[in-house]
Amino acid sequence: MRPESLKGVEPLVLSSVGVIGGGTMGAGIAVAALNAGFTVTLIERDEVAVDRGIHTIDGILAGSIKRGKLSEAGRAELMANLGGSTDYDALRECDLVIEAVFEEISVKRAVFEKLGRVCRGDAVLATNTSYLDPRLIAAGLPNPERFVGLHFFSPAHVMKLLEIVPVPETSDIVLATAFALAKRLGKVPVRAGICEGFIGNRILKRYRAAAEGLVELGVAIADIDAAMRGYNFKMGPFEAQDLGGLDIAFLQREGHGRTVKTCRKRSPIFSCAPDARARRPAAAGTIMNREIASR
């Protein structure tokens, strides 16, 4: 939902998108942009990584063909709108650039230092960080009013939620552009404040820690997933991680400097978990993974 404060603010017109990073998240963002009619330029560190990223994107589109959601002609058309390079100069004319690299502050800052030198002064620059403070990522960026956080959820071409995270310098025009982008991508935009994990991952952190605590107590992963499906979750926590990519969760923990002790903290509600494991939930709970199960 677009905030009332943006009433009357016209978004920028976007036609070309740059994506930095062709891994699980970056490839998904690129596919989402291609499906929405954007031309996309993928930037990676070397030619091998560029080829791998393009292959990943093509593989996602091939999956859409198998599911009957895309034709071969449609796939060819989308791939024709995709380019790849190791040279940031390829982003000079992009209207929007989304960074989706390793969840480490120094790596992300290095990316935005390059973007600040090569991108147009009016190009919107966005970070897809999951946990890091976007204010630190954008420190020293020229024209900081064009910077915003756009946190996609993996797989980014499927999941509907898009967290929009403005920094204090973000202009109303750029914020309105972010909400307009979400609409064009078919996402559900939610404005988030700056805090660890923003909204979705702040919740997911506790959910996942509780599930992992049960595993430590000896509960089978399949039983945990089945129990949560019994609460009307479309997927259990471990099934969702398998689909979204275990690399995403790993990099989030590594980038934030989490310790095993912090990650494995159990909720007190599982003190009687061995007895609870055999019980089937009687009522439906919150549905978190409706989207990924319906695709």
C-alpha positions as CSV (number, residue, x, y, z in Angstrom):
1,M,0.0,0.0,0.0
2,R,1.4,3.4,-1.0
3,P,1.7,5.7,2.0
4,E,-0.7,8.6,2.1
5,S,2.2,10.9,2.5
6,L,3.1,10.2,-1.1
7,K,-0.2,11.4,-2.5
8,G,0.4,13.6,-5.5
9,V,4.1,12.6,-5.8
10,E,4.8,11.3,-9.4
11,P,7.2,8.4,-9.6
12,L,10.1,8.4,-12.1
13,V,9.7,6.5,-15.3
14,L,11.8,3.3,-15.4
15,S,12.6,1.2,-18.4
16,S,16.0,-0.3,-17.8
17,V,17.3,-2.1,-14.7
18,G,20.8,-3.1,-13.6
19,V,21.3,-6.0,-11.2
20,I,24.6,-6.5,-9.4
21,G,25.1,-10.1,-8.6
22,G,23.9,-13.2,-10.5
23,G,23.4,-15.6,-7.6
24,T,20.2,-17.0,-6.2
25,M,18.7,-13.6,-5.3
26,G,20.1,-11.5,-8.1
27,A,18.9,-14.0,-10.8
28,G,15.5,-14.0,-9.2
29,I,15.3,-10.2,-9.2
30,A,16.5,-10.1,-12.9
31,V,13.7,-12.6,-13.8
32,A,11.1,-10.5,-12.0
33,A,12.3,-7.4,-13.9
34,L,12.3,-9.2,-17.2
35,N,8.8,-10.5,-16.6
36,A,7.7,-6.9,-15.9
37,G,9.0,-5.7,-19.3
38,F,12.3,-4.1,-18.2
39,T,15.5,-4.5,-20.1
40,V,18.1,-5.9,-17.6
41,T,21.8,-5.7,-17.4
42,L,23.5,-8.2,-15.1
43,I,26.9,-7.4,-13.6
44,E,29.2,-10.0,-12.2
45,R,32.9,-10.1,-11.1
46,D,34.2,-12.2,-14.0
47,E,33.0,-13.7,-17.3
48,V,32.5,-17.2,-15.7
49,A,30.1,-15.6,-13.1
50,V,28.3,-13.7,-15.8
51,D,27.7,-16.8,-17.9
52,R,26.6,-18.7,-14.7
53,G,24.1,-16.0,-13.8
54,I,22.6,-15.8,-17.3
55,H,22.4,-19.6,-17.3
56,T,20.6,-19.5,-14.0
57,I,18.1,-16.9,-15.3
58,D,17.5,-19.0,-18.5
59,G,16.9,-22.0,-16.3
60,I,14.3,-20.2,-14.3
61,L,12.5,-19.2,-17.5
62,A,12.8,-22.8,-18.7
63,G,11.0,-23.9,-15.5
64,S,8.2,-21.4,-16.3
65,I,7.8,-23.1,-19.7
66,K,7.5,-26.5,-18.0
67,R,4.8,-25.2,-15.8
68,G,2.9,-23.7,-18.8
69,K,3.4,-20.1,-17.7
70,L,5.7,-19.1,-20.6
71,S,6.1,-20.1,-24.2
72,E,9.4,-20.7,-26.0
73,A,8.8,-17.5,-28.0
74,G,8.3,-15.6,-24.7
75,R,11.4,-17.1,-23.3
76,A,13.4,-16.0,-26.3
77,E,12.0,-12.5,-26.1
78,L,12.8,-12.1,-22.4
79,M,16.4,-13.4,-22.9
80,A,16.8,-10.9,-25.7
81,N,16.2,-8.2,-23.1
82,L,19.0,-9.5,-20.9
83,G,22.6,-8.5,-21.1
84,G,25.6,-9.4,-19.0
85,S,28.9,-7.7,-18.3
86,T,31.8,-7.4,-15.9
87,D,32.1,-3.7,-16.6
88,Y,30.1,-1.3,-14.5
89,D,30.1,1.2,-17.4
90,A,27.4,-1.0,-18.9
91,L,25.1,0.6,-16.2
92,R,25.6,4.2,-17.3
93,E,22.1,4.5,-18.9
94,C,20.2,2.3,-16.4
95,D,17.3,4.0,-14.7
96,L,17.5,1.7,-11.7
97,V,20.3,-0.4,-10.3
98,I,19.7,-3.0,-7.6
99,E,22.6,-4.5,-5.7
100,A,22.3,-8.1,-4.7
101,V,25.8,-9.2,-3.7
102,F,27.4,-10.9,-0.7
103,E,25.8,-9.8,2.6
104,E,29.0,-8.0,3.9
105,I,29.1,-4.3,4.4
106,S,32.5,-3.7,2.8
107,V,31.5,-5.6,-0.3
108,K,28.3,-3.6,-0.7
109,R,30.0,-0.3,0.0
110,A,32.5,-1.1,-2.7
111,V,29.7,-1.7,-5.2
112,F,28.0,1.6,-4.4
113,E,31.3,3.5,-4.7
114,K,31.5,2.2,-8.3
115,L,27.8,3.0,-8.9
116,G,28.3,6.5,-7.6
117,R,31.0,7.0,-10.3
118,V,29.3,5.5,-13.3
119,C,25.6,5.8,-12.9
120,R,23.5,8.9,-13.9
121,G,22.9,11.3,-11.2
122,D,19.1,10.7,-11.4
123,A,19.4,6.9,-11.5
124,V,17.8,5.2,-8.6
125,L,20.2,3.0,-6.6
126,A,18.9,0.3,-4.4
127,T,20.3,-2.3,-2.0
128,N,18.7,-5.7,-1.5
129,T,20.3,-6.1,1.9
130,S,18.4,-8.4,4.3
131,Y,19.9,-7.3,7.6
132,L,22.6,-4.6,7.2
133,D,22.0,-1.0,7.9
134,P,21.3,0.7,4.5
135,R,22.6,4.0,5.9
136,L,26.1,2.5,6.3
137,I,25.9,0.9,2.8
138,A,25.1,4.3,1.2
139,A,27.6,6.4,3.2
140,G,29.4,8.8,1.0
141,L,27.2,8.1,-2.1
142,P,26.7,11.1,-4.3
143,N,23.1,12.3,-4.6
144,P,22.0,10.2,-1.6
145,E,18.4,11.1,-2.1
146,R,18.2,8.5,-4.9
147,F,19.1,5.7,-2.6
148,V,16.6,3.2,-1.1
149,G,16.4,-0.3,0.2
150,L,14.5,-2.8,-1.9
151,H,14.4,-6.1,0.0
152,F,13.1,-9.0,-2.1
153,F,12.4,-12.4,-0.7
154,S,13.8,-15.5,-2.3
155,P,12.9,-16.7,-4.8
156,A,12.5,-13.1,-5.9
157,H,10.6,-13.9,-9.1
158,V,7.9,-15.7,-7.0
159,M,7.6,-14.2,-3.6
160,K,5.2,-11.3,-3.4
161,L,6.5,-9.3,-0.5
162,L,8.8,-6.4,-1.2
163,E,10.1,-4.4,1.8
164,I,10.9,-0.8,0.9
165,V,13.4,0.7,3.2
166,P,14.1,4.4,2.9
167,V,17.1,6.1,4.5
168,P,16.7,9.6,5.9
169,E,18.0,11.1,2.7
170,T,15.6,9.2,0.4
171,S,13.5,11.6,-1.6
172,D,9.7,11.3,-1.9
173,I,10.1,10.9,-5.6
174,V,12.4,7.9,-5.2
175,L,10.1,6.4,-2.5
176,A,7.1,6.8,-4.8
177,T,9.2,5.2,-7.6
178,A,9.9,2.2,-5.4
179,F,6.1,1.7,-4.7
180,A,5.4,2.1,-8.4
181,L,8.1,-0.5,-9.2
182,A,6.5,-2.9,-6.8
183,K,3.2,-2.6,-8.5
184,R,4.7,-3.2,-11.9
185,L,6.6,-6.2,-10.6
186,G,3.4,-7.6,-9.1
187,K,4.7,-7.3,-5.6
188,V,3.1,-6.3,-2.3
189,P,5.1,-3.3,-1.1
190,V,5.5,-2.6,2.6
191,R,7.5,0.3,4.0
192,A,9.9,-0.9,6.7
193,G,12.0,1.0,9.2
194,I,15.7,0.4,9.7
195,C,16.3,-2.4,12.1
196,E,17.8,-5.8,12.1
197,G,16.0,-8.0,9.6
198,F,13.5,-5.2,8.9
199,I,10.1,-6.9,9.2
200,G,10.0,-10.3,7.4
201,N,13.4,-11.6,8.5
202,R,13.0,-10.3,12.0
203,I,10.1,-12.6,12.3
204,L,11.8,-15.4,10.3
205,K,14.8,-15.3,12.6
206,R,12.8,-16.4,15.6
207,Y,10.7,-18.9,13.6
208,R,13.8,-20.5,12.2
209,A,15.6,-20.6,15.5
210,A,12.7,-22.3,17.2
211,A,12.6,-24.9,14.4
212,E,16.3,-25.5,14.6
213,G,16.0,-25.9,18.4
214,L,13.5,-28.7,17.8
215,V,16.0,-30.4,15.6
216,E,18.6,-30.2,18.4
217,L,16.1,-31.9,20.7
218,G,15.9,-34.8,18.3
219,V,12.7,-34.0,16.3
220,A,13.0,-35.0,12.6
221,I,13.1,-32.2,10.1
222,A,10.2,-33.8,8.1
223,D,8.1,-33.9,11.3
224,I,8.7,-30.2,11.9
225,D,7.7,-29.3,8.3
226,A,4.6,-31.5,8.5
227,A,3.6,-29.9,11.8
228,M,3.7,-26.4,10.3
229,R,1.8,-27.5,7.2
230,G,-0.8,-28.7,9.7
231,Y,-1.1,-25.2,10.9
232,N,-1.9,-24.2,7.3
233,F,1.6,-23.0,6.4
234,K,2.0,-24.0,2.7
235,M,5.6,-25.1,3.5
236,G,7.5,-26.0,6.6
237,P,10.5,-23.9,7.6
238,F,13.1,-26.3,6.2
239,E,11.2,-26.8,2.9
240,A,11.0,-23.0,2.5
241,Q,14.8,-22.7,3.1
242,D,15.4,-25.4,0.5
243,L,13.4,-23.6,-2.1
244,G,14.7,-20.1,-1.3
245,G,18.3,-21.2,-1.2
246,L,20.4,-22.2,1.8
247,D,23.1,-19.9,0.5
248,I,20.9,-17.0,1.3
249,A,20.5,-17.8,5.0
250,F,24.2,-18.7,5.3
251,L,25.3,-15.4,3.8
252,Q,22.9,-13.5,6.0
253,R,24.4,-15.1,9.1
254,E,27.9,-14.7,7.9
255,G,27.4,-11.1,6.9
256,H,25.8,-10.2,10.2
257,G,28.5,-12.0,12.3
258,R,26.0,-14.3,14.0
259,T,27.4,-16.9,16.3
260,V,26.1,-20.5,16.6
261,K,24.9,-19.7,20.1
262,T,22.8,-16.8,18.9
263,C,21.4,-18.8,15.9
264,R,20.4,-21.8,18.0
265,K,18.7,-20.0,20.9
266,R,15.5,-22.0,21.7
267,S,12.2,-20.6,22.6
268,P,10.9,-21.6,26.1
269,I,7.7,-22.8,24.5
270,F,9.5,-25.9,23.3
271,S,10.6,-27.1,26.8
272,C,8.1,-29.9,26.4
273,A,8.8,-30.5,22.7
274,P,9.2,-34.3,22.8
275,D,5.6,-34.6,24.0
276,A,4.3,-32.0,21.6
277,R,5.8,-33.6,18.6
278,A,3.1,-36.2,18.3
279,R,0.3,-33.8,18.6
280,R,-1.4,-32.4,15.5
281,P,-2.5,-28.8,15.6
282,A,-6.2,-28.3,16.0
283,A,-6.6,-24.9,14.4
284,A,-5.2,-23.1,11.4
285,G,-2.4,-20.6,12.0
286,T,-0.8,-17.9,10.0
287,I,-0.1,-18.7,6.3
288,M,3.5,-17.5,5.5
289,N,4.4,-19.4,2.4
290,R,1.2,-19.3,0.3
291,E,2.9,-17.7,-2.7
292,I,5.8,-20.2,-3.2
293,A,3.5,-23.1,-2.9
294,S,1.1,-21.8,-5.5
295,R,3.8,-21.3,-8.2
